[in-house]
């Protein structure tokens, strides 16, 4: 991790979100996201998730929601409500992409299969059919529909 990235993490851990945002905005989000996720695996707090939510409040983007989803579903998946957090971010991403991002829609199907059944079966069925309309050969949606029978 570079000195700048270490400084960013320090600002986040100190809840200096305004200064952290200024530094964060100098990075390519695709470049810094992996480092944030790996950092989250090494720490027991969800402060990085809280920081990403702060960024979303400032300027909502699909990439920030993607980062929040990744944090919720990977390093923080063991926390209560993590998949429900991810679901909320998926819903916003679906809206921001005008329901055209098939990969995002597929994750809603995944969340219907987790033990908490975050996506309700009725909603998942509608999403699977929506995916088929967008991509008639989509195997994930086809398999999901087959499993519903």
Phi and psi in radians as a Rosetta constraint file:
Dihedral C 1 N 2 CA 2 C 2 CIRCULARHARMONIC -1.278 0.35
Dihedral N 2 CA 2 C 2 N 3 CIRCULARHARMONIC 2.923 0.35
Dihedral C 2 N 3 CA 3 C 3 CIRCULARHARMONIC -1.061 0.35
Dihedral N 3 CA 3 C 3 N 4 CIRCULARHARMONIC -0.740 0.35
Dihedral C 3 N 4 CA 4 C 4 CIRCULARHARMONIC -1.053 0.35
Dihedral N 4 CA 4 C 4 N 5 CIRCULARHARMONIC -0.734 0.35
Dihedral C 4 N 5 CA 5 C 5 CIRCULARHARMONIC -1.180 0.35
Dihedral N 5 CA 5 C 5 N 6 CIRCULARHARMONIC -0.675 0.35
Dihedral C 5 N 6 CA 6 C 6 CIRCULARHARMONIC -1.096 0.35
Dihedral N 6 CA 6 C 6 N 7 CIRCULARHARMONIC -0.717 0.35
Dihedral C 6 N 7 CA 7 C 7 CIRCULARHARMONIC -1.116 0.35
Dihedral N 7 CA 7 C 7 N 8 CIRCULARHARMONIC -0.712 0.35
Dihedral C 7 N 8 CA 8 C 8 CIRCULARHARMONIC -1.020 0.35
Dihedral N 8 CA 8 C 8 N 9 CIRCULARHARMONIC -0.827 0.35
Dihedral C 8 N 9 CA 9 C 9 CIRCULARHARMONIC -1.085 0.35
Dihedral N 9 CA 9 C 9 N 10 CIRCULARHARMONIC -0.680 0.35
Dihedral C 9 N 10 CA 10 C 10 CIRCULARHARMONIC -1.093 0.35
Dihedral N 10 CA 10 C 10 N 11 CIRCULARHARMONIC -0.781 0.35
Dihedral C 10 N 11 CA 11 C 11 CIRCULARHARMONIC -1.065 0.35
Dihedral N 11 CA 11 C 11 N 12 CIRCULARHARMONIC -0.738 0.35
Dihedral C 11 N 12 CA 12 C 12 CIRCULARHARMONIC -1.112 0.35
Dihedral N 12 CA 12 C 12 N 13 CIRCULARHARMONIC -0.821 0.35
Dihedral C 12 N 13 CA 13 C 13 CIRCULARHARMONIC -1.113 0.35
Dihedral N 13 CA 13 C 13 N 14 CIRCULARHARMONIC -0.442 0.35
Dihedral C 13 N 14 CA 14 C 14 CIRCULARHARMONIC -1.552 0.35
Dihedral N 14 CA 14 C 14 N 15 CIRCULARHARMONIC 0.077 0.35
Dihedral C 14 N 15 CA 15 C 15 CIRCULARHARMONIC 1.017 0.35
Dihedral N 15 CA 15 C 15 N 16 CIRCULARHARMONIC 0.569 0.35
Dihedral C 15 N 16 CA 16 C 16 CIRCULARHARMONIC -1.625 0.35
Dihedral N 16 CA 16 C 16 N 17 CIRCULARHARMONIC 1.089 0.35
Dihedral C 16 N 17 CA 17 C 17 CIRCULARHARMONIC -1.100 0.35
Dihedral N 17 CA 17 C 17 N 18 CIRCULARHARMONIC -0.602 0.35
Dihedral C 17 N 18 CA 18 C 18 CIRCULARHARMONIC -1.095 0.35
Dihedral N 18 CA 18 C 18 N 19 CIRCULARHARMONIC -0.820 0.35
Dihedral C 18 N 19 CA 19 C 19 CIRCULARHARMONIC -1.213 0.35
Dihedral N 19 CA 19 C 19 N 20 CIRCULARHARMONIC -0.671 0.35
Dihedral C 19 N 20 CA 20 C 20 CIRCULARHARMONIC -1.101 0.35
Dihedral N 20 CA 20 C 20 N 21 CIRCULARHARMONIC -0.677 0.35
Dihedral C 20 N 21 CA 21 C 21 CIRCULARHARMONIC -1.108 0.35
Dihedral N 21 CA 21 C 21 N 22 CIRCULARHARMONIC -0.734 0.35
Dihedral C 21 N 22 CA 22 C 22 CIRCULARHARMONIC -1.021 0.35
Dihedral N 22 CA 22 C 22 N 23 CIRCULARHARMONIC -0.772 0.35
Dihedral C 22 N 23 CA 23 C 23 CIRCULARHARMONIC -1.228 0.35
Dihedral N 23 CA 23 C 23 N 24 CIRCULARHARMONIC -0.768 0.35
Dihedral C 23 N 24 CA 24 C 24 CIRCULARHARMONIC -0.982 0.35
Dihedral N 24 CA 24 C 24 N 25 CIRCULARHARMONIC -0.710 0.35
Dihedral C 24 N 25 CA 25 C 25 CIRCULARHARMONIC -1.153 0.35
Dihedral N 25 CA 25 C 25 N 26 CIRCULARHARMONIC -0.235 0.35
Dihedral C 25 N 26 CA 26 C 26 CIRCULARHARMONIC -1.461 0.35
Dihedral N 26 CA 26 C 26 N 27 CIRCULARHARMONIC -0.188 0.35
Dihedral C 26 N 27 CA 27 C 27 CIRCULARHARMONIC -1.703 0.35
Dihedral N 27 CA 27 C 27 N 28 CIRCULARHARMONIC 2.748 0.35
Dihedral C 27 N 28 CA 28 C 28 CIRCULARHARMONIC -1.361 0.35
Dihedral N 28 CA 28 C 28 N 29 CIRCULARHARMONIC 2.154 0.35
Dihedral C 28 N 29 CA 29 C 29 CIRCULARHARMONIC -1.043 0.35
Dihedral N 29 CA 29 C 29 N 30 CIRCULARHARMONIC -0.609 0.35
Dihedral C 29 N 30 CA 30 C 30 CIRCULARHARMONIC -1.128 0.35
Dihedral N 30 CA 30 C 30 N 31 CIRCULARHARMONIC -0.569 0.35
Dihedral C 30 N 31 CA 31 C 31 CIRCULARHARMONIC -1.294 0.35
Dihedral N 31 CA 31 C 31 N 32 CIRCULARHARMONIC -0.726 0.35
Dihedral C 31 N 32 CA 32 C 32 CIRCULARHARMONIC -1.501 0.35
Dihedral N 32 CA 32 C 32 N 33 CIRCULARHARMONIC -0.405 0.35
Dihedral C 32 N 33 CA 33 C 33 CIRCULARHARMONIC -1.000 0.35
Dihedral N 33 CA 33 C 33 N 34 CIRCULARHARMONIC -0.811 0.35
Dihedral C 33 N 34 CA 34 C 34 CIRCULARHARMONIC -1.052 0.35
Dihedral N 34 CA 34 C 34 N 35 CIRCULARHARMONIC -0.721 0.35
Dihedral C 34 N 35 CA 35 C 35 CIRCULARHARMONIC -1.136 0.35
Dihedral N 35 CA 35 C 35 N 36 CIRCULARHARMONIC -0.680 0.35
Dihedral C 35 N 36 CA 36 C 36 CIRCULARHARMONIC -1.118 0.35
Dihedral N 36 CA 36 C 36 N 37 CIRCULARHARMONIC -0.744 0.35
Dihedral C 36 N 37 CA 37 C 37 CIRCULARHARMONIC -1.127 0.35
Dihedral N 37 CA 37 C 37 N 38 CIRCULARHARMONIC -0.790 0.35
Dihedral C 37 N 38 CA 38 C 38 CIRCULARHARMONIC -1.115 0.35
Dihedral N 38 CA 38 C 38 N 39 CIRCULARHARMONIC -0.672 0.35
Dihedral C 38 N 39 CA 39 C 39 CIRCULARHARMONIC -1.076 0.35
Dihedral N 39 CA 39 C 39 N 40 CIRCULARHARMONIC -0.700 0.35
Dihedral C 39 N 40 CA 40 C 40 CIRCULARHARMONIC -1.116 0.35
Dihedral N 40 CA 40 C 40 N 41 CIRCULARHARMONIC -0.626 0.35
Dihedral C 40 N 41 CA 41 C 41 CIRCULARHARMONIC -1.085 0.35
Dihedral N 41 CA 41 C 41 N 42 CIRCULARHARMONIC -0.548 0.35
Dihedral C 41 N 42 CA 42 C 42 CIRCULARHARMONIC -1.493 0.35
Dihedral N 42 CA 42 C 42 N 43 CIRCULARHARMONIC -0.098 0.35
Dihedral C 42 N 43 CA 43 C 43 CIRCULARHARMONIC -2.221 0.35
Dihedral N 43 CA 43 C 43 N 44 CIRCULARHARMONIC 2.616 0.35
Dihedral C 43 N 44 CA 44 C 44 CIRCULARHARMONIC -1.564 0.35
Dihedral N 44 CA 44 C 44 N 45 CIRCULARHARMONIC 0.105 0.35
Dihedral C 44 N 45 CA 45 C 45 CIRCULARHARMONIC -1.983 0.35
Dihedral N 45 CA 45 C 45 N 46 CIRCULARHARMONIC 2.670 0.35
Dihedral C 45 N 46 CA 46 C 46 CIRCULARHARMONIC -1.712 0.35
Dihedral N 46 CA 46 C 46 N 47 CIRCULARHARMONIC 0.482 0.35
Dihedral C 46 N 47 CA 47 C 47 CIRCULARHARMONIC -1.071 0.35
Dihedral N 47 CA 47 C 47 N 48 CIRCULARHARMONIC -0.554 0.35
Dihedral C 47 N 48 CA 48 C 48 CIRCULARHARMONIC -1.144 0.35
Dihedral N 48 CA 48 C 48 N 49 CIRCULARHARMONIC -0.690 0.35
Dihedral C 48 N 49 CA 49 C 49 CIRCULARHARMONIC -1.097 0.35
Dihedral N 49 CA 49 C 49 N 50 CIRCULARHARMONIC -0.761 0.35
Dihedral C 49 N 50 CA 50 C 50 CIRCULARHARMONIC -1.063 0.35
Dihedral N 50 CA 50 C 50 N 51 CIRCULARHARMONIC -0.690 0.35
Dihedral C 50 N 51 CA 51 C 51 CIRCULARHARMONIC -1.121 0.35
Dihedral N 51 CA 51 C 51 N 52 CIRCULARHARMONIC -0.756 0.35
Dihedral C 51 N 52 CA 52 C 52 CIRCULARHARMONIC -1.101 0.35
Dihedral N 52 CA 52 C 52 N 53 CIRCULARHARMONIC -0.683 0.35
Dihedral C 52 N 53 CA 53 C 53 CIRCULARHARMONIC -1.098 0.35
Dihedral N 53 CA 53 C 53 N 54 CIRCULARHARMONIC -0.668 0.35
Dihedral C 53 N 54 CA 54 C 54 CIRCULARHARMONIC -1.045 0.35
Dihedral N 54 CA 54 C 54 N 55 CIRCULARHARMONIC -0.789 0.35
Dihedral C 54 N 55 CA 55 C 55 CIRCULARHARMONIC -1.076 0.35
Dihedral N 55 CA 55 C 55 N 56 CIRCULARHARMONIC -0.700 0.35
Dihedral C 55 N 56 CA 56 C 56 CIRCULARHARMONIC -1.096 0.35
Dihedral N 56 CA 56 C 56 N 57 CIRCULARHARMONIC -0.699 0.35
Dihedral C 56 N 57 CA 57 C 57 CIRCULARHARMONIC -1.092 0.35
Dihedral N 57 CA 57 C 57 N 58 CIRCULARHARMONIC -0.589 0.35
Dihedral C 57 N 58 CA 58 C 58 CIRCULARHARMONIC -1.310 0.35
Dihedral N 58 CA 58 C 58 N 59 CIRCULARHARMONIC -0.775 0.35
Dihedral C 58 N 59 CA 59 C 59 CIRCULARHARMONIC -2.734 0.35
Dihedral N 59 CA 59 C 59 N 60 CIRCULARHARMONIC 1.774 0.35
Dihedral C 59 N 60 CA 60 C 60 CIRCULARHARMONIC -1.266 0.35
Dihedral N 60 CA 60 C 60 N 61 CIRCULARHARMONIC 2.186 0.35
Dihedral C 60 N 61 CA 61 C 61 CIRCULARHARMONIC -2.403 0.35
Dihedral N 61 CA 61 C 61 N 62 CIRCULARHARMONIC 2.766 0.35
Dihedral C 61 N 62 CA 62 C 62 CIRCULARHARMONIC -1.075 0.35
Dihedral N 62 CA 62 C 62 N 63 CIRCULARHARMONIC -0.743 0.35
Dihedral C 62 N 63 CA 63 C 63 CIRCULARHARMONIC -1.105 0.35
Dihedral N 63 CA 63 C 63 N 64 CIRCULARHARMONIC -0.644 0.35
Dihedral C 63 N 64 CA 64 C 64 CIRCULARHARMONIC -1.198 0.35
Dihedral N 64 CA 64 C 64 N 65 CIRCULARHARMONIC -0.699 0.35
Dihedral C 64 N 65 CA 65 C 65 CIRCULARHARMONIC -1.108 0.35
Dihedral N 65 CA 65 C 65 N 66 CIRCULARHARMONIC -0.685 0.35
Dihedral C 65 N 66 CA 66 C 66 CIRCULARHARMONIC -1.031 0.35
Dihedral N 66 CA 66 C 66 N 67 CIRCULARHARMONIC -0.728 0.35
Dihedral C 66 N 67 CA 67 C 67 CIRCULARHARMONIC -1.142 0.35
Dihedral N 67 CA 67 C 67 N 68 CIRCULARHARMONIC -0.735 0.35
Dihedral C 67 N 68 CA 68 C 68 CIRCULARHARMONIC -1.087 0.35
Dihedral N 68 CA 68 C 68 N 69 CIRCULARHARMONIC -0.694 0.35
Dihedral C 68 N 69 CA 69 C 69 CIRCULARHARMONIC -1.099 0.35
Dihedral N 69 CA 69 C 69 N 70 CIRCULARHARMONIC -0.831 0.35
Dihedral C 69 N 70 CA 70 C 70 CIRCULARHARMONIC -1.056 0.35
Dihedral N 70 CA 70 C 70 N 71 CIRCULARHARMONIC -0.730 0.35
Dihedral C 70 N 71 CA 71 C 71 CIRCULARHARMONIC -1.123 0.35
Dihedral N 71 CA 71 C 71 N 72 CIRCULARHARMONIC -0.731 0.35
Dihedral C 71 N 72 CA 72 C 72 CIRCULARHARMONIC -1.170 0.35
Dihedral N 72 CA 72 C 72 N 73 CIRCULARHARMONIC -0.702 0.35
Dihedral C 72 N 73 CA 73 C 73 CIRCULARHARMONIC -1.556 0.35
Dihedral N 73 CA 73 C 73 N 74 CIRCULARHARMONIC -0.220 0.35
Dihedral C 73 N 74 CA 74 C 74 CIRCULARHARMONIC -2.040 0.35
Dihedral N 74 CA 74 C 74 N 75 CIRCULARHARMONIC -1.468 0.35
Dihedral C 74 N 75 CA 75 C 75 CIRCULARHARMONIC -1.135 0.35
Dihedral N 75 CA 75 C 75 N 76 CIRCULARHARMONIC -0.459 0.35
Dihedral C 75 N 76 CA 76 C 76 CIRCULARHARMONIC -1.905 0.35
Dihedral N 76 CA 76 C 76 N 77 CIRCULARHARMONIC 0.274 0.35
Dihedral C 76 N 77 CA 77 C 77 CIRCULARHARMONIC -1.082 0.35
Dihedral N 77 CA 77 C 77 N 78 CIRCULARHARMONIC -0.413 0.35
Dihedral C 77 N 78 CA 78 C 78 CIRCULARHARMONIC -1.374 0.35
Dihedral N 78 CA 78 C 78 N 79 CIRCULARHARMONIC -0.217 0.35
Dihedral C 78 N 79 CA 79 C 79 CIRCULARHARMONIC -1.352 0.35
Dihedral N 79 CA 79 C 79 N 80 CIRCULARHARMONIC 2.511 0.35
Dihedral C 79 N 80 CA 80 C 80 CIRCULARHARMONIC -0.975 0.35
Dihedral N 80 CA 80 C 80 N 81 CIRCULARHARMONIC 2.301 0.35
Dihedral C 80 N 81 CA 81 C 81 CIRCULARHARMONIC 1.402 0.35
Dihedral N 81 CA 81 C 81 N 82 CIRCULARHARMONIC 0.119 0.35
Dihedral C 81 N 82 CA 82 C 82 CIRCULARHARMONIC -1.051 0.35
Dihedral N 82 CA 82 C 82 N 83 CIRCULARHARMONIC -0.769 0.35
Dihedral C 82 N 83 CA 83 C 83 CIRCULARHARMONIC -1.200 0.35
Dihedral N 83 CA 83 C 83 N 84 CIRCULARHARMONIC -0.539 0.35
Dihedral C 83 N 84 CA 84 C 84 CIRCULARHARMONIC -1.197 0.35
Dihedral N 84 CA 84 C 84 N 85 CIRCULARHARMONIC -0.644 0.35
Dihedral C 84 N 85 CA 85 C 85 CIRCULARHARMONIC -1.065 0.35
Dihedral N 85 CA 85 C 85 N 86 CIRCULARHARMONIC -0.829 0.35
Dihedral C 85 N 86 CA 86 C 86 CIRCULARHARMONIC -1.033 0.35
Dihedral N 86 CA 86 C 86 N 87 CIRCULARHARMONIC -0.740 0.35
Dihedral C 86 N 87 CA 87 C 87 CIRCULARHARMONIC -1.002 0.35
Dihedral N 87 CA 87 C 87 N 88 CIRCULARHARMONIC -0.789 0.35
Dihedral C 87 N 88 CA 88 C 88 CIRCULARHARMONIC -1.044 0.35
Dihedral N 88 CA 88 C 88 N 89 CIRCULARHARMONIC -0.720 0.35
Dihedral C 88 N 89 CA 89 C 89 CIRCULARHARMONIC -1.211 0.35
Dihedral N 89 CA 89 C 89 N 90 CIRCULARHARMONIC -0.656 0.35
Dihedral C 89 N 90 CA 90 C 90 CIRCULARHARMONIC -1.066 0.35
Dihedral N 90 CA 90 C 90 N 91 CIRCULARHARMONIC -0.735 0.35
Dihedral C 90 N 91 CA 91 C 91 CIRCULARHARMONIC -1.057 0.35
Dihedral N 91 CA 91 C 91 N 92 CIRCULARHARMONIC -0.724 0.35
Dihedral C 91 N 92 CA 92 C 92 CIRCULARHARMONIC -1.172 0.35
Dihedral N 92 CA 92 C 92 N 93 CIRCULARHARMONIC -0.694 0.35
Dihedral C 92 N 93 CA 93 C 93 CIRCULARHARMONIC -1.127 0.35
Dihedral N 93 CA 93 C 93 N 94 CIRCULARHARMONIC -0.733 0.35
Dihedral C 93 N 94 CA 94 C 94 CIRCULARHARMONIC -1.022 0.35
Dihedral N 94 CA 94 C 94 N 95 CIRCULARHARMONIC -0.768 0.35
Dihedral C 94 N 95 CA 95 C 95 CIRCULARHARMONIC -1.159 0.35
Dihedral N 95 CA 95 C 95 N 96 CIRCULARHARMONIC -0.768 0.35
Dihedral C 95 N 96 CA 96 C 96 CIRCULARHARMONIC -1.154 0.35
Dihedral N 96 CA 96 C 96 N 97 CIRCULARHARMONIC -0.495 0.35
Dihedral C 96 N 97 CA 97 C 97 CIRCULARHARMONIC -1.685 0.35
Dihedral N 97 CA 97 C 97 N 98 CIRCULARHARMONIC 0.181 0.35
Dihedral C 97 N 98 CA 98 C 98 CIRCULARHARMONIC 0.955 0.35
Dihedral N 98 CA 98 C 98 N 99 CIRCULARHARMONIC 0.659 0.35
Dihedral C 98 N 99 CA 99 C 99 CIRCULARHARMONIC 1.044 0.35
Dihedral N 99 CA 99 C 99 N 100 CIRCULARHARMONIC 0.512 0.35
Dihedral C 99 N 100 CA 100 C 100 CIRCULARHARMONIC -1.867 0.35
Dihedral N 100 CA 100 C 100 N 101 CIRCULARHARMONIC -0.115 0.35
Dihedral C 100 N 101 CA 101 C 101 CIRCULARHARMONIC -1.569 0.35
Dihedral N 101 CA 101 C 101 N 102 CIRCULARHARMONIC 1.717 0.35
Dihedral C 101 N 102 CA 102 C 102 CIRCULARHARMONIC -1.102 0.35
Dihedral N 102 CA 102 C 102 N 103 CIRCULARHARMONIC -0.692 0.35
Dihedral C 102 N 103 CA 103 C 103 CIRCULARHARMONIC -1.033 0.35
Dihedral N 103 CA 103 C 103 N 104 CIRCULARHARMONIC -0.692 0.35
Dihedral C 103 N 104 CA 104 C 104 CIRCULARHARMONIC -1.171 0.35
Dihedral N 104 CA 104 C 104 N 105 CIRCULARHARMONIC -0.750 0.35
Dihedral C 104 N 105 CA 105 C 105 CIRCULARHARMONIC -1.080 0.35
Dihedral N 105 CA 105 C 105 N 106 CIRCULARHARMONIC -0.653 0.35
Dihedral C 105 N 106 CA 106 C 106 CIRCULARHARMONIC -1.081 0.35
Dihedral N 106 CA 106 C 106 N 107 CIRCULARHARMONIC -0.648 0.35
Dihedral C 106 N 107 CA 107 C 107 CIRCULARHARMONIC -1.116 0.35
Dihedral N 107 CA 107 C 107 N 108 CIRCULARHARMONIC -0.536 0.35
Dihedral C 107 N 108 CA 108 C 108 CIRCULARHARMONIC -1.108 0.35
Dihedral N 108 CA 108 C 108 N 109 CIRCULARHARMONIC -0.583 0.35
Dihedral C 108 N 109 CA 109 C 109 CIRCULARHARMONIC -1.177 0.35
Dihedral N 109 CA 109 C 109 N 110 CIRCULARHARMONIC -0.734 0.35
Dihedral C 109 N 110 CA 110 C 110 CIRCULARHARMONIC -0.989 0.35
Dihedral N 110 CA 110 C 110 N 111 CIRCULARHARMONIC -0.757 0.35
Dihedral C 110 N 111 CA 111 C 111 CIRCULARHARMONIC -1.224 0.35
Dihedral N 111 CA 111 C 111 N 112 CIRCULARHARMONIC -0.204 0.35
Dihedral C 111 N 112 CA 112 C 112 CIRCULARHARMONIC -1.416 0.35
Dihedral N 112 CA 112 C 112 N 113 CIRCULARHARMONIC -0.274 0.35
Dihedral C 112 N 113 CA 113 C 113 CIRCULARHARMONIC -1.756 0.35
Dihedral N 113 CA 113 C 113 N 114 CIRCULARHARMONIC -0.228 0.35
Dihedral C 113 N 114 CA 114 C 114 CIRCULARHARMONIC -1.252 0.35
Dihedral N 114 CA 114 C 114 N 115 CIRCULARHARMONIC 2.752 0.35
Dihedral C 114 N 115 CA 115 C 115 CIRCULARHARMONIC -0.912 0.35
Dihedral N 115 CA 115 C 115 N 116 CIRCULARHARMONIC -0.639 0.35
Dihedral C 115 N 116 CA 116 C 116 CIRCULARHARMONIC -1.322 0.35
Dihedral N 116 CA 116 C 116 N 117 CIRCULARHARMONIC -0.130 0.35
Dihedral C 116 N 117 CA 117 C 117 CIRCULARHARMONIC 0.749 0.35
Dihedral N 117 CA 117 C 117 N 118 CIRCULARHARMONIC 1.152 0.35
Dihedral C 117 N 118 CA 118 C 118 CIRCULARHARMONIC -1.118 0.35
Dihedral N 118 CA 118 C 118 N 119 CIRCULARHARMONIC -0.841 0.35
Dihedral C 118 N 119 CA 119 C 119 CIRCULARHARMONIC -1.494 0.35
Dihedral N 119 CA 119 C 119 N 120 CIRCULARHARMONIC 2.160 0.35
Dihedral C 119 N 120 CA 120 C 120 CIRCULARHARMONIC -1.128 0.35
Dihedral N 120 CA 120 C 120 N 121 CIRCULARHARMONIC 2.558 0.35
Dihedral C 120 N 121 CA 121 C 121 CIRCULARHARMONIC -0.983 0.35
Dihedral N 121 CA 121 C 121 N 122 CIRCULARHARMONIC -0.716 0.35
Dihedral C 121 N 122 CA 122 C 122 CIRCULARHARMONIC -1.089 0.35
Dihedral N 122 CA 122 C 122 N 123 CIRCULARHARMONIC -0.759 0.35
Dihedral C 122 N 123 CA 123 C 123 CIRCULARHARMONIC -1.137 0.35
Dihedral N 123 CA 123 C 123 N 124 CIRCULARHARMONIC -0.744 0.35
Dihedral C 123 N 124 CA 124 C 124 CIRCULARHARMONIC -1.092 0.35
Dihedral N 124 CA 124 C 124 N 125 CIRCULARHARMONIC -0.682 0.35
Dihedral C 124 N 125 CA 125 C 125 CIRCULARHARMONIC -1.064 0.35
Dihedral N 125 CA 125 C 125 N 126 CIRCULARHARMONIC -0.783 0.35
Dihedral C 125 N 126 CA 126 C 126 CIRCULARHARMONIC -1.119 0.35
Dihedral N 126 CA 126 C 126 N 127 CIRCULARHARMONIC -0.699 0.35
Dihedral C 126 N 127 CA 127 C 127 CIRCULARHARMONIC -1.142 0.35
Dihedral N 127 CA 127 C 127 N 128 CIRCULARHARMONIC -0.742 0.35
Dihedral C 127 N 128 CA 128 C 128 CIRCULARHARMONIC -1.045 0.35
Dihedral N 128 CA 128 C 128 N 129 CIRCULARHARMONIC -0.756 0.35
Dihedral C 128 N 129 CA 129 C 129 CIRCULARHARMONIC -1.145 0.35
Dihedral N 129 CA 129 C 129 N 130 CIRCULARHARMONIC -0.644 0.35
Dihedral C 129 N 130 CA 130 C 130 CIRCULARHARMONIC -1.108 0.35
Dihedral N 130 CA 130 C 130 N 131 CIRCULARHARMONIC -0.727 0.35
Dihedral C 130 N 131 CA 131 C 131 CIRCULARHARMONIC -1.080 0.35
Dihedral N 131 CA 131 C 131 N 132 CIRCULARHARMONIC -0.758 0.35
Dihedral C 131 N 132 CA 132 C 132 CIRCULARHARMONIC -1.054 0.35
Dihedral N 132 CA 132 C 132 N 133 CIRCULARHARMONIC -0.640 0.35
Dihedral C 132 N 133 CA 133 C 133 CIRCULARHARMONIC -1.143 0.35
Dihedral N 133 CA 133 C 133 N 134 CIRCULARHARMONIC -0.657 0.35
Dihedral C 133 N 134 CA 134 C 134 CIRCULARHARMONIC -1.339 0.35
Dihedral N 134 CA 134 C 134 N 135 CIRCULARHARMONIC -0.702 0.35
Dihedral C 134 N 135 CA 135 C 135 CIRCULARHARMONIC -2.390 0.35
Dihedral N 135 CA 135 C 135 N 136 CIRCULARHARMONIC 1.582 0.35
Dihedral C 135 N 136 CA 136 C 136 CIRCULARHARMONIC -0.972 0.35
Dihedral N 136 CA 136 C 136 N 137 CIRCULARHARMONIC -0.419 0.35
Dihedral C 136 N 137 CA 137 C 137 CIRCULARHARMONIC -1.757 0.35
Dihedral N 137 CA 137 C 137 N 138 CIRCULARHARMONIC 0.252 0.35
Dihedral C 137 N 138 CA 138 C 138 CIRCULARHARMONIC -1.150 0.35
Dihedral N 138 CA 138 C 138 N 139 CIRCULARHARMONIC 1.978 0.35
Dihedral C 138 N 139 CA 139 C 139 CIRCULARHARMONIC -1.252 0.35
Dihedral N 139 CA 139 C 139 N 140 CIRCULARHARMONIC -0.594 0.35
Dihedral C 139 N 140 CA 140 C 140 CIRCULARHARMONIC -1.090 0.35
Dihedral N 140 CA 140 C 140 N 141 CIRCULARHARMONIC -0.817 0.35
Dihedral C 140 N 141 CA 141 C 141 CIRCULARHARMONIC -1.153 0.35
Dihedral N 141 CA 141 C 141 N 142 CIRCULARHARMONIC -0.715 0.35
Dihedral C 141 N 142 CA 142 C 142 CIRCULARHARMONIC -1.079 0.35
Dihedral N 142 CA 142 C 142 N 143 CIRCULARHARMONIC -0.795 0.35
Dihedral C 142 N 143 CA 143 C 143 CIRCULARHARMONIC -1.107 0.35
Dihedral N 143 CA 143 C 143 N 144 CIRCULARHARMONIC -0.686 0.35
Dihedral C 143 N 144 CA 144 C 144 CIRCULARHARMONIC -1.083 0.35
Dihedral N 144 CA 144 C 144 N 145 CIRCULARHARMONIC -0.827 0.35
Dihedral C 144 N 145 CA 145 C 145 CIRCULARHARMONIC -1.102 0.35
Dihedral N 145 CA 145 C 145 N 146 CIRCULARHARMONIC -0.670 0.35
Dihedral C 145 N 146 CA 146 C 146 CIRCULARHARMONIC -1.106 0.35
Dihedral N 146 CA 146 C 146 N 147 CIRCULARHARMONIC -0.698 0.35
Dihedral C 146 N 147 CA 147 C 147 CIRCULARHARMONIC -1.206 0.35
Dihedral N 147 CA 147 C 147 N 148 CIRCULARHARMONIC -0.358 0.35
Dihedral C 147 N 148 CA 148 C 148 CIRCULARHARMONIC -1.362 0.35
Dihedral N 148 CA 148 C 148 N 149 CIRCULARHARMONIC -0.300 0.35
